[in-house]
Amino acid sequence: MRYYKLLILGLFAGIGCYSNARAQTISKDELVFFTSEWKGERFADGRPKIPDDIIERAKKIGIEEAWTVLKNEGYNNQFEGGWKLVNDTLPVVGRAVTAMFMPSRPDIEKSIKERGLKQGRKGNTNAWPIETLTKGDVYVADGFGKVKGGTLIGDNLGNSIFSKSGNGVIFDGSARDLQGLKEIHGFNAFVRDFDPSYLEEMVLMGLNTPIRIGRAVVLPGDLVISEKEGVLFIPAHLAEKVVATAEFIALRDEFGHAMLKSGRFATGEIDSQWTSQVKDAFMKWLDQNPGKMKMTRAQLDAFMEKRTW
């Protein structure tokens, strides 16, 4: 309830911090409040800045392993499926920039656009979040599932997004110009559908605020990872733990497959609690394959100590 009161105040009373025409619907202090578990570096607007190396490592982990880690931490509302994609084989991974759209009404849209003009903003409100993008960002928009008239981007805005972020988008809405979007090498979009219509009767009501994407909760700065089956939004403060744990699970599974193929251990030995012999073989296998481990040795030792095997 507190958030919605602040949001309304922000829209109509102008609360928030404004710098270089980068308006927000909640203040930096409120953004820090919502992401208070994050203790690392932040962008100037308060959004958590997950390190680039974590983003790169996140591109190689499986969404199922990451989902399991979040589930074990009590985060049960971070996945959403049911998407259509521009490119079925290209994941979208990065830090979330969030936008909340609502059905338009003349008085609200007039006020928002007038204020945006004073702030130096150009074009329709669906272009405004693009102004805030930096490399590695993922534009995540709550378009309330609208398809016809809910086309938040076409190929022009798609090119602009990719030039600023080097990344794709996640829209609980739609997109147009599918063929043109396909021609943007490296770009992908997760949307509800594609439609030839223009955007209409929608207005931006929140920028870098908490939003809902289907059944998932998304905060600015969340780590976005995706595969064809869906999108997972990882809270920034859990990003490193999720990535490292998913990497460990992948290492464990690769080791198990290698041991089974070689016949060194039986299926029951690999799939049940590991004996000291299996543990020792695992550590020797890691020493023989140093390039496979992305986590630090300290992180690995911590996993080895905590696991019950």
Summary of the structure (lengths in Angstrom):
residues: 309
radius of gyration: 21.8
end to end distance: 43.9
largest distance: 72.5
contacts: 985
relative contact order: 0.17
helix: 42%
strand: 19%
